[in-house]
Every structure is written in structure tokens, then in C-alpha cells.
Amino acid sequence: MPSLINLKEISKVYGREEATTYALREIDLSIDRGEFVSIMGSSGSGKSTAMNIIGCLDTPTSGSYRFEGVDVNALDRNQKALLRRHYIGFVFQGFNLLGRTSALENVELPLIYRQLPPTKRRKMALEALEKVGLEQVVHHTPAQLSGGQQQRVAIARAIVTNPLLLLADEPTGNLDSIKSQEIMELLKRINEHNGITIVMVTHEAEMAAFTHRRIYFRDGEVQSRFEKGNR
């Protein structure tokens, strides 16, 4: 069975000739279904570029990217948008919630893009909010929620479509240590109970310790990989 994510000799180059900058240099990376992986590295190491390519938000200059065996490079813009919509969920450091919209309506948003009927999408959104422990605040707006609660709403929005892959970009970056631990426990539970593959960019070793595998980037290359048992 092919890996869920398979990057082969992926490079990302900006500029030309003397002004050429390599964001990624022929990296090879495979991630299997059900893994919880952290990608680490300093600013400019290439980790965010790799995340954007995996999430079909950017395209490589060269190399091969396969998602569930499908050649992503061969897809056009609309096909990539459909891949993101149906198979990938995103969680960002800044939450990216609609400010004047309730938690429930924020979580419903991906289902609106799928053109699901209101009754069905409300049911699915409520179930997702229950999974992250927010069933009591479904009608609260982001301003009425703590930072940790806002990130839980963002996670509920990301998993409401039951994606194959969840991409989390510094998901605890705006949270204190206690809330960060809670979010990591939640992500670990989602990975184990729902079987969703998670790839997380982080610079915090304490957060990376929750993952099965740590991959370190440096100067656009995969420098090292560490595996560990479940925390």
C-alpha cells in the first residue's frame, strides 16, 4: 500500500541565475496513514515550504509529489482545490476564525463549500464541536472564547469533513503552556481515535514530543529524523 504522502526529490527554487534561492533541495519524505509527525527547523529551513506543498497551497519547481498514490503535480488548479476540500484539513497558529460568526457557523464553513444541506451540516458541525469538548459554547463568537477554545474551534472546523490528513502550522504558537498541552492532547486523541494523519510544523520540542516522529529541516534539506513511541 502506498504512503499517504510521498515526496521524491522535491525542490523549490525562487529567482534565477545569481539571484537563485533554494527553499527546498531535492527532499525525499514519506508519511504513512495514521502517523503523527512533527516537522521542525529554524526560520528559513524549508519546513513551511514543505508544508505548503503537501497541502497543495504551493507547487514544487521539480520532483514528484504523490498523495494516496495520485500524482499531485499532474492535477490542475481546480483538481487541487477539490483535493484540499475533500481530503485535507488545516489548523493555523492564528486560528483564522470569522470574528462575528458563532463557533457552530465557523465549523460549518467547509460543509457549505461542499454544498451540504443546512440540517446535515449543522449536525456534523455539532458532532465535531463535541469531539473537541465545546458543545456548551456552540453559539459563542470568537471574542467570547479563550485562545485555547478558539483553537479547538479551528480544529473542529478542520476535522468536520473527516479528512485523511490534518496539517497543523504552529497550532500552539499563540497559547500558554497549559493550553498548549491541552491542544496537543486533543490532537493526539484525534490521531489515535479518528485515525487522521497529522503533520505539524512546530519549533517547540515539548510539543513535538507528542508526535510519533520528528523530522528536522535545515537549509532546505531533511537533516535528520527521529522516531519514538507514543507519549
C-alpha positions as CSV (number, residue, x, y, z in Angstrom):
1,M,0.0,0.0,0.0
2,P,1.5,3.4,-1.0
3,S,2.3,6.0,1.7
4,L,-0.4,8.7,2.1
5,I,2.3,11.4,1.3
6,N,5.3,10.7,-0.8
7,L,7.7,13.5,-1.8
8,K,10.5,12.4,-4.2
9,E,13.4,14.8,-5.0
10,I,11.2,17.8,-4.3
11,S,12.9,21.2,-4.9
12,K,11.5,24.7,-4.7
13,V,13.6,27.4,-6.3
14,Y,13.0,31.2,-6.3
15,G,14.7,33.6,-8.7
16,R,17.2,32.9,-11.5
17,E,20.9,32.7,-12.0
18,E,22.8,34.8,-9.4
19,A,19.6,35.5,-7.5
20,T,18.6,31.8,-7.2
21,T,17.4,30.8,-3.8
22,Y,16.6,27.2,-2.9
23,A,13.8,26.9,-0.4
24,L,13.9,23.1,-0.7
25,R,16.7,20.9,-2.2
26,E,15.7,17.6,-3.6
27,I,14.0,16.3,-0.4
28,D,12.6,12.8,0.0
29,L,9.8,12.3,2.5
30,S,7.2,9.6,3.1
31,I,4.4,9.7,5.6
32,D,2.1,6.8,6.1
33,R,-1.6,6.8,7.0
34,G,-2.2,7.2,10.7
35,E,1.1,8.8,11.5
36,F,1.5,11.9,13.8
37,V,4.6,13.7,12.5
38,S,6.3,16.9,13.5
39,I,8.4,19.0,11.2
40,M,11.0,21.2,12.9
41,G,13.7,23.6,11.9
42,S,14.7,27.2,12.2
43,S,13.2,30.1,10.2
44,G,14.1,29.7,6.6
45,S,14.8,25.9,6.9
46,G,12.2,25.0,4.4
47,K,9.7,23.4,6.8
48,S,6.8,25.8,5.9
49,T,7.5,25.5,2.2
50,A,7.3,21.7,2.5
51,M,4.0,22.0,4.5
52,N,2.6,24.3,1.7
53,I,3.5,21.8,-1.0
54,I,2.0,18.9,1.0
55,G,-1.2,21.0,1.4
56,C,-1.4,21.9,-2.3
57,L,-1.0,25.5,-1.4
58,D,2.2,25.7,-3.4
59,T,3.8,23.8,-6.2
60,P,7.4,22.4,-6.4
61,T,9.9,23.5,-9.0
62,S,10.9,19.9,-9.6
63,G,10.3,16.5,-8.2
64,S,7.4,14.2,-7.6
65,Y,4.5,14.5,-5.1
66,R,2.0,11.7,-4.7
67,F,-1.0,11.9,-2.3
68,E,-2.6,8.5,-1.7
69,G,-0.8,7.3,-4.9
70,V,-2.2,10.2,-7.0
71,D,0.3,12.4,-8.9
72,V,-0.4,15.8,-7.5
73,N,1.8,17.6,-10.0
74,A,-0.5,16.4,-12.8
75,L,-3.6,18.0,-11.3
76,D,-4.8,21.3,-12.4
77,R,-5.8,24.2,-10.0
78,N,-9.4,23.1,-9.7
79,Q,-8.5,19.5,-9.1
80,K,-6.0,20.5,-6.3
81,A,-8.8,22.7,-4.8
82,L,-11.0,19.6,-4.7
83,L,-8.2,17.5,-3.1
84,R,-7.8,20.1,-0.4
85,R,-11.6,20.4,0.2
86,H,-12.2,16.7,0.5
87,Y,-9.1,15.2,1.9
88,I,-7.1,17.8,3.9
89,G,-7.8,19.9,7.0
90,F,-5.8,22.9,8.1
91,V,-5.1,24.4,11.5
92,F,-3.1,27.6,11.8
93,Q,-1.3,29.5,14.6
94,G,-3.7,32.5,14.2
95,F,-6.9,30.4,14.4
96,N,-8.3,32.2,11.3
97,L,-11.9,32.2,12.6
98,L,-14.6,34.6,11.3
99,G,-15.0,37.2,14.1
100,R,-18.7,37.9,14.0
101,T,-19.7,34.3,13.5
102,S,-20.5,31.7,16.1
103,A,-18.4,28.7,16.8
104,L,-21.0,26.5,15.1
105,E,-21.1,28.6,12.0
106,N,-17.3,28.7,11.8
107,V,-17.2,24.9,11.8
108,E,-20.0,24.6,9.2
109,L,-18.0,26.7,6.7
110,P,-16.2,23.8,5.0
111,L,-19.5,22.0,4.6
112,I,-21.1,25.0,2.9
113,Y,-18.3,24.8,0.3
114,R,-19.4,21.1,-0.2
115,Q,-22.9,22.3,-0.7
116,L,-24.4,20.1,2.0
117,P,-27.9,20.9,3.2
118,P,-28.2,23.0,6.3
119,T,-29.6,20.3,8.6
120,K,-26.9,17.8,7.7
121,R,-24.0,20.3,8.1
122,R,-25.3,21.6,11.4
123,K,-25.4,18.0,12.7
124,M,-21.9,17.3,11.5
125,A,-20.6,20.6,13.0
126,L,-22.2,19.9,16.4
127,E,-20.6,16.5,16.4
128,A,-17.1,18.0,15.6
129,L,-17.5,20.6,18.4
130,E,-18.5,17.8,20.8
131,K,-15.3,15.9,19.8
132,V,-13.2,18.9,20.9
133,G,-15.2,19.5,24.1
134,L,-17.0,22.7,23.1
135,E,-20.6,21.5,23.0
136,Q,-21.5,24.1,25.6
137,V,-20.3,27.2,23.7
138,V,-21.5,26.5,20.2
139,H,-23.2,29.9,19.9
140,H,-20.3,31.9,21.2
141,T,-18.3,34.1,18.9
142,P,-14.5,34.0,18.9
143,A,-14.4,37.2,21.1
144,Q,-16.3,35.2,23.8
145,L,-13.8,32.4,23.8
146,S,-10.4,31.9,25.2
147,G,-7.4,31.3,22.9
148,G,-7.5,27.6,23.7
149,Q,-11.2,27.4,22.9
150,Q,-10.7,29.3,19.6
151,Q,-8.0,26.8,18.6
152,R,-10.4,24.0,19.5
153,V,-13.0,25.6,17.2
154,A,-10.3,25.7,14.4
155,I,-9.5,22.1,15.0
156,A,-13.2,21.2,14.9
157,R,-13.5,23.1,11.6
158,A,-10.5,21.1,10.2
159,I,-11.9,17.7,11.1
160,V,-15.6,18.2,10.4
161,T,-15.1,16.8,6.9
162,N,-13.2,13.7,8.3
163,P,-10.1,14.4,6.2
164,L,-7.4,11.9,5.6
165,L,-4.8,14.5,6.5
166,L,-4.6,17.3,9.1
167,L,-1.9,19.9,8.6
168,A,-1.2,22.0,11.7
169,D,1.1,25.0,11.4
170,E,2.4,26.1,14.8
171,P,-1.0,25.2,16.4
172,T,0.2,26.1,19.9
173,G,2.2,29.2,18.9
174,N,-0.3,31.7,20.4
175,L,-1.1,29.7,23.6
176,D,0.3,29.5,27.1
177,S,1.9,26.3,28.2
178,I,-1.2,24.8,29.9
179,K,-3.4,25.5,26.9
180,S,-0.7,24.2,24.6
181,Q,-0.6,20.9,26.4
182,E,-4.4,20.6,26.2
183,I,-4.3,21.2,22.4
184,M,-1.6,18.6,21.9
185,E,-3.5,16.1,24.0
186,L,-6.5,16.8,21.7
187,L,-4.5,16.3,18.5
188,K,-3.1,13.1,19.9
189,R,-6.6,11.9,20.7
190,I,-7.9,12.8,17.2
191,N,-4.9,10.9,15.6
192,E,-5.5,7.8,17.7
193,H,-9.3,7.7,17.8
194,N,-10.2,9.0,14.4
195,G,-7.2,7.7,12.5
196,I,-6.5,11.1,10.9
197,T,-2.9,11.5,9.8
198,I,-1.4,14.7,11.3
199,V,1.6,16.7,10.1
200,M,2.5,19.5,12.4
201,V,5.1,22.3,12.0
202,T,6.5,23.4,15.3
203,H,9.6,24.9,16.8
204,E,8.8,23.6,20.3
205,A,10.5,20.4,21.3
206,E,8.0,19.8,24.1
207,M,5.1,19.9,21.6
208,A,7.0,17.7,19.1
209,A,7.4,15.1,21.9
210,F,3.7,14.2,21.5
211,T,4.3,13.0,17.9
212,H,5.5,9.6,16.7
213,R,8.2,11.0,14.5
214,R,10.3,14.2,14.3
215,I,11.7,15.4,11.0
216,Y,14.3,18.2,11.1
217,F,14.9,20.6,8.2
218,R,17.9,22.7,7.7
219,D,18.8,24.9,4.7
220,G,16.1,23.3,2.6
221,E,17.1,19.8,3.3
222,V,15.9,17.0,5.6
223,Q,18.7,17.0,8.2
224,S,17.6,14.2,10.5
225,R,14.7,12.0,11.5
226,F,13.8,10.7,14.9
227,E,11.2,8.1,15.8
228,K,9.8,7.4,19.3
229,G,7.0,5.5,20.9
230,N,3.7,7.1,21.9
231,R,3.9,9.6,24.7
